[in-house]
Amino acid sequence: MAEDEMLVALDIETAFGAAGAILLGPVGHLDEGLRSLEGLEEIDAAVLDVDLHGDEVFPLAKILAERHVPFLFHTGRSDLSAITQLFPGVKICAKPGKVEDLVTEVGRLVH
């Protein structure tokens, strides 16, 4: 999970843990997220905040896409055109929103 707002990250972590998921992260910075993928063989899915302390998460998303790892974006952005152009078909969940909806959407990605 890539999320730079610690309270949001804690909510996500709690909800996914209750659903039985094992989480990698949260990572709050792009470089931290990129390092976390080094040597990591298997990831079932990812939740990516688009903005991580001023950096866009797109390089991390590109690596996940190249590895065929399903992911979704979790963002408060109102203009989603750049995201949909770069990653057509990738689910975008709006912030603020119910963390349970993220769990449901990730469940759809992996099944």
Secondary structure, DSSP 8 states (H G I E B T S, - for coil): -B-S-HHHHHHHHHHHHHTT------B-SHHHHHHHHTT------EEEESEETTEESHHHHHHHHHTT--EEEEE--S--HHHHHHSTT--EEESS--HHHHHHHHHHHH-
